[in-house]
């Protein structure tokens, strides 16, 4: 089957013109498709990771920066812990993928970029991750650069 639109509704949708729900579900669908094609279990969506990712995407958009570390020094683990995310085991793998584009960036385009980047691909395919949360800006009707944040948890 072809990549994208057929099995992941909304895969070609654009931030600013599609709902957060459409963009989020399409991105998670595409990421899980990549994992299944390589023998990995799909990731479950976690609301706490989603809140951490959404808050961070909005913060980067509002304050004009793009980094895994915020201007206040907060890192992904601290952002995730702030949302009271708890791992099921004492060894707790966490990860984060970011993407930003001044051009329209559909979930299909962003997942394709991540899969062509060794570090991002490694996070997507890491078998120790069990859950994911996603944040995407801009909101519907806004023309800001697209920012995608995925938070991965074990």
Backbone as a ProteinNet text record, in pm:
[ID]
protein_1_A
[PRIMARY]
XXXXXXXXXXXXXXXXXXXXXXXXXXXXXXXXXXXXXXXXXXXXXXXXXXXXXXXXXXXXXXXXXXXXXXXXXXXXXXXXXXXXXXXXXXXXXXXXXXXXXXXXXXXXXXXXXXXXXXXXXXXXXXXXXXXXXXXXXXXXXXXXXXXXXXXXXX
[TERTIARY]
84.4	0	88.7	47	123.9	140.1	237.2	265.5	166.2	117.9	50.2	-99.7	-162.3	-302.8	-397.9	-367.6	-461.5	-487.5	-382.4	-400	-385.5	-349.9	-337.3	-411.6	-541.6	-617.9	-556	-546.6	-490.2	-340.2	-276.4	-130.4	-81	-163.5	-124.2	-175.2	-239.2	-294.8	-183.2	-213.3	-114.7	-150.2	-49.8	-74.9	-127.9	-217.9	-278.1	-406.4	-424	-547.5	-621.6	-558.3	-620.8	-624.9	-711.5	-722.3	-602.1	-576.9	-471.3	-497	-620.4	-655.3	-618.9	-648.7	-616.1	-465.9	-391.4	-245.5	-182.7	-228.8	-174.4	-200.8	-325	-355.6	-284.9	-274	-202.9	-54.7	7.8	149.9	175.8	95.3	111.8	88	-12	-38.7	83.2	140.6	257.5	378.1	400.1	511.8	491.1	369.6	343	353	318.9	335.3	483.5	569.7	714.3	763.1	713.3	754.6	707.9	582.3	529.1	603.2	637.9	709.8	846.3	897.7	1029.6	1020.2	900.9	883.9	871.3	851.8	835.2	686.9	655.5	517.8	476.6	348.6	303.5	307.9	321.1	321.1	178.5	149.5	21.3	29.8	-78.2	-81.9	-102.4	-19.8	-27.3	-61.3	-167.2	-211.2	-106.5	-36.6	64.6	178.9	222.3	326.6	272.9	148.3	85.4	79.4	48	45.4	184.5	286.3	424.2	465.4	433.9	471.6	397.7	268.2	189	236.5	259	305.5	440.3	528	659.4	653	570.4	553.7	501.1	403.7	346.8	448.8	529.9	631.4	736.6	784.6	883.3	824	698.9	633.3	616.4	571.5	545	672.3	781.6	905.4	1014.8	984.1	1075.3	1207.2	1205	1327.6	1296.1	1401.8	1386.6	1504.5	1480.5	1587.5	1526.9	1604	1558.9	1565.5	1637.8	1646.5	1583.9	1491	1422	1516.8	1482.6	1566.3	1584.4	1491.7	1503.9	1585.7	1633.5	1717.8	1643.6	1513.2	1435.8	1460.5	1487.7	1511.9	1389.2	1390.6	1272.5	1230.4	1324.8	1290.5	1218.7	1262.5	1196.7	1055.8	1040.1	907	810.8	861.5	778.9	743.9	841.3	816.5	715.7	719.8	626.7	481.4	457.9	322.9	288.2	375.5	355.5	352.1	429.8	443	525.7	479.7	551.3	573.8	696.7	728.4	682	665.9	622.4	737.6	858.9	976.4	1073.2	1170.8	1269	1362	1385	1464.7	1367.1	1376.9	1274.6	1332.3	1323.8	1374.6	1278.6	1335.2	1258.8	1329.2	1253.8	1311.8	1224.9	1284.4	1211.1	1258.3	1164.1	1193.2	1126.6	1198.5	1145.4	1156.3	1063.7	1071	1012.1	1074	1020.9	1038.3	936.9	942.7	868.9	932.1	863.3	769.1	785	693.7	587.7	472.6	374.8	437.6	411.2	472.3	364.8	319.9	220.3	285.3	205.2	261.2	345	300.4	374.5	513.5	523.4	652	742.4	687.6	768.5	818.4	731.4	775.8	881.2	866	968	1102.3	1099.9	1225.6	1288.5	1207.7	1261.2	1320.2	1255.7	1305.2	1435.3	1465.6	1591.9	1702.5	1672.8	1770.7	1804.1	1930.9	1964.7	1919.4	1938.3	1899.5	1747.9	1674.2	1528	1473.1	1528.5	1487	1510.8	1623.1	1655.2	1548.4	1505.5	1398.5	1269.6	1232.7	1107.4	1106.7	1218.3	1223.7	1273	1304.2	1356.6	1250.5	1282.9	1188.9	1155	1235.7	1208.5	1099.3	1066.1	957.5	824.5	731.2	598.2	487.1	514.7	410.9	464.9	372.4	408.6	306.1	352.2	265.2	311.8	219.1	252.7	197.3	277.7	232.9	261.3	166.8	182.9	130.8	207.9	160.5	185.6	120.3	25.5	-114.5	-198.2	-338.5	-406	-521.1	-597.4	-614.2	-589.2	-607.9	-487.3	-378.7	-260.3	-153	-72.9	26.8	170.8	191.4	325.8	399.2	531.7	603.6	547.8	549.2	502.1	608.5	565.5	653.6	586.2	658.2	612	703.3	644.1	719.6	661.4	746.5	705.6	784.8	712.9	774.8	752.1	859.1	852.8	877.8	804.2	823.6	828	887.9	902.4	793.3
-117.6	0	123.6	231.5	354.6	423.3	512	582.5	694.8	702.5	823.7	823.3	880.7	917.5	799.7	686.8	575.4	515	485.5	417.7	509.7	634.2	731.3	859.3	865.6	985.1	1112.3	1214.7	1342.5	1353	1249.5	1250.3	1365.8	1413.4	1525.6	1659.7	1664.1	1788.9	1882.6	2011.2	2113.1	2182	2205.5	2287	2423.8	2478.4	2605.9	2589.5	2474.4	2451.1	2326.3	2244.8	2123.5	2131.3	2052.4	2051.8	1981.3	2013.2	1946	1795.1	1756.7	1614.4	1542.3	1604.7	1544.5	1528.6	1635.8	1632.2	1531.8	1531.5	1441.8	1295.7	1263	1122	1074.4	1160.1	1121.5	1097.9	1184.5	1169.8	1041.9	1016.9	894.2	771.7	776.4	665.7	637.7	742.5	726.4	672.2	722	672.4	525	489.7	350.1	260.2	311.1	232.6	202.2	303.4	281.9	176.7	182.5	85.7	-55.2	-69.1	-201.8	-262.4	-180.7	-230.9	-287.4	-248.4	-295.3	-387.7	-440	-539.5	-484.3	-353.7	-294.1	-278.4	-282.7	-264.2	-117.6	-92.1	46.5	119	249.3	333.2	369.9	366.5	413.2	562.3	633	776.8	800.4	886.5	921	1069.4	1100.4	1240.1	1328.5	1274.7	1356.1	1391.7	1296	1326.6	1424.6	1409.5	1503.5	1645	1658.2	1792.6	1853.3	1771.8	1822.7	1867.6	1787.2	1819	1943	1951.9	2066.5	2195.3	2191.1	2310.9	2356	2260.2	2297.6	2353.1	2293.3	2346.6	2490.1	2513.6	2648.4	2746.5	2701.8	2789.9	2829	2731.1	2763.5	2859.6	2838.2	2925.5	3067.1	3077	3207.7	3287.5	3217.3	3286.8	3281.5	3224.1	3229.6	3156.5	3037	2956.9	2814.8	2735	2596.2	2517.7	2441.3	2369.6	2264.6	2161.8	2063.2	2118.4	2227.1	2292.3	2430.5	2459.6	2588.9	2699.9	2826.2	2937.6	2939.8	2878.4	2873	2752.3	2670.8	2556.8	2425.8	2424.7	2302.8	2205.7	2079.2	1977.5	1886.8	1796.7	1711.5	1633.5	1576.9	1501.6	1585.9	1709.4	1798.5	1835.9	1859.7	1893.3	1775.5	1656.4	1536.6	1512.1	1524.4	1505.2	1607.6	1730	1835.1	1794.3	1710.1	1662	1534.8	1497.1	1379.9	1247.4	1243.2	1117.3	1022.2	899.4	798.2	675.6	629.7	506.3	386.4	275.9	152.2	75.4	111.7	41.3	143.5	93.7	183.7	244.4	171.2	224	291.2	419.8	495.9	567.8	506.1	576.3	688.4	803.3	917.6	969.2	1025.7	1082.2	1192.9	1270.5	1382	1402	1419.5	1461.5	1595.9	1684.5	1816.1	1832.6	1909.2	1948.7	2087.7	2169.2	2302.8	2331.1	2394.4	2428.4	2558.7	2648	2770.8	2745.5	2632.7	2592.2	2501.8	2488	2393.5	2255.4	2193	2063.8	1968.7	1881.2	1781.4	1674.3	1596.9	1484.7	1392.2	1369	1281.7	1339	1468.8	1532.8	1525.4	1556.7	1558.5	1418.4	1318.7	1181.8	1138.2	1175.7	1145	1208.3	1333.9	1401.4	1329	1295.9	1225	1090.1	1018.3	885.7	894.4	1007.6	1026.1	1085.1	1108.3	1159.2	1046.1	1003.5	890	904.3	1019.7	1036.2	1031.5	1097.5	1096.5	956.1	893.7	757.6	662.2	677.9	593.8	606.2	728.3	747.2	679.9	700.9	645	493.1	429.5	284.1	217.2	294.8	237.9	150.5	24.5	-70.9	-46.3	29.7	58.9	162.4	237.1	333.7	262.2	296	234.7	335.5	462.9	565.1	688.7	771.7	892.5	1001	1123.8	1240.4	1335.6	1406.6	1493.3	1632.7	1732	1871	1928.3	2004.6	2065.1	2207.7	2300	2436.1	2466.5	2560.2	2652	2591.7	2660.3	2621.6	2654.3	2598.9	2621.8	2772.4	2814.2	2953	3041.9	2988	3068	3034.6	3132.6	3114.1	3104.4	3079.5	3069.9	2947.1	2941	2818.7	2697.3	2584.4	2460.4	2407.3	2369.4	2306.3	2177.8	2067.4	1937.9	1896.8	1848.3	1795.3	1658.5	1557.2	1426.8	1398.7	1353.3	1308.1	1158.1	1082.9	936.9	893.2	791.9	739.9	589.6	534.9	390	326.9
0	0	0	-61.6	-70.6	62.3	72.1	195.4	217.5	340.4	381.7	386.9	289.5	296.5	309.4	247.5	243.8	381.1	453.8	581.8	702.2	683.5	792	751.7	778	740.7	797.1	714.3	755	736.1	679.8	664.9	579	487.5	401.5	449.6	565.6	620.1	664.7	667	703.1	835.1	921.6	1039.1	994.5	1070.3	1035.6	957	891	816.3	863.7	944.5	997.2	1149.4	1208.8	1354.2	1417.1	1542.5	1617.8	1618.4	1639.6	1647.1	1517	1403.9	1273.7	1258.1	1287.4	1272.4	1367.7	1490.9	1591.6	1556.8	1526.5	1497.4	1371	1269.9	1147.9	1175.3	1253.9	1284.3	1362.5	1464.8	1543.7	1455.5	1370.3	1277.5	1189.1	1132.4	1045.3	1122.4	1242.8	1324.3	1359	1396.1	1429.2	1307	1191.2	1068.7	1045.8	1065.3	1050.4	1148.9	1271.6	1373.3	1337.1	1298.6	1264.6	1145.5	1046.5	929.1	966.5	1080.6	1124.9	1246	1273.1	1378.4	1518.6	1533.5	1666.6	1698.4	1825.7	1869.8	1849.2	1828.4	1813.7	1948.6	1941.7	2061.1	2099	2228	2278	2306.3	2287.5	2312.7	2461.9	2519	2660.6	2673.1	2743.8	2759.2	2826.5	2925	2995.3	2902.1	2822	2723.6	2619.8	2582.9	2489.5	2544.2	2671.8	2733.7	2735.6	2768.2	2769.5	2629.5	2528.3	2390.5	2340.5	2368.1	2323.2	2388.7	2519	2589.5	2534.4	2502.4	2453	2311.2	2225.1	2089.2	2095.1	2180.4	2193.7	2249.7	2345.8	2404.5	2301.1	2224.2	2120.2	2018.2	1980.5	1883.2	1939.7	2063.5	2125.4	2150.8	2181	2219	2112.1	1996.8	1883.3	1900.2	1953.6	1962.2	1918	1896.3	1854.7	1910.9	2016.7	2084.4	2177.2	2208.4	2306.9	2448.5	2467.2	2597.4	2586.5	2676.8	2673.7	2718.5	2692.5	2739.2	2890.9	2964.4	3110.4	3156.5	3060.9	3093.9	3113.3	3092.5	3110.8	2995	3029.8	2927.7	2913.3	2814.1	2793.4	2917.7	2989.9	3110.6	3213.8	3231	3326.2	3279.4	3149.1	3096.4	3114.3	3088.6	3101.8	3248.2	3337.6	3480.8	3533.4	3480.8	3523.6	3497.8	3398.8	3367	3444.8	3537.6	3624	3547.3	3439.5	3366.5	3451	3463.2	3539.2	3451.5	3451.2	3378.5	3459.6	3389.5	3454.8	3516.8	3481.4	3534.4	3593.8	3670.2	3731.4	3624.9	3517.4	3405.4	3310	3297.9	3227.3	3105.9	2988.2	2870.1	2829.7	2800	2749.8	2625	2534.3	2413.2	2359	2270.2	2210.4	2067.4	1977	1840.3	1817.3	1749.9	1713.3	1562.4	1507.9	1367	1354.6	1268.5	1241.5	1093.3	1035.7	894.8	869.8	793.8	755.8	638.9	571.9	465.5	527.7	463.6	517.5	533.6	645.6	676.1	726.6	640.4	677.5	765.2	836.7	911.1	822.2	700	608	578.7	556.9	529.6	652.4	769.4	892.3	926.7	921.6	951.6	850.8	725.6	625.3	658.5	703.5	743.7	861.6	962.3	1078.5	1040.7	951.8	914	834.1	775.9	703.2	791.2	918.7	1014.7	1112.1	1119.7	1206	1351.9	1412.5	1553.4	1571.7	1484.2	1494.2	1465.6	1365	1328.3	1445.3	1511.8	1626.8	1735.7	1764.5	1863.3	1817.9	1692.7	1641.1	1650.4	1622.8	1616.4	1744.2	1847	1971.4	2039.3	2060.4	2118.1	2264.2	2335.8	2475.9	2496.6	2392.3	2404.4	2390	2476.4	2477.1	2451.4	2480.8	2471.2	2400.5	2352.9	2280.8	2311.1	2306.1	2309.8	2202.1	2141.6	2029.2	2050.3	2012.3	2009	1871.2	1817.1	1685.3	1689.8	1636.1	1613.5	1466.3	1406.1	1468.5	1476.4	1551.6	1559.1	1426.7	1405.5	1282.4	1257.8	1133.7	1094.6	1117	1167.6	1196	1092.3	1055	949.3	1000.4	1128.5	1185	1130.1	1148.5	1109.6	1184.4	1118.5	1180.2	1275.8	1395.6	1493.8	1540.3	1530.6	1580.4	1695.4	1804.2	1917.8	1950.8	1955	2004.8	2131	2233.2	2357.8	2365.3	2382.4	2391	2534.7	2580.3	2715.7	2715.9	2822.3	2834.4	2915.9
[MASK]
++++++++++++++++++++++++++++++++++++++++++++++++++++++++++++++++++++++++++++++++++++++++++++++++++++++++++++++++++++++++++++++++++++++++++++++++++++++++++

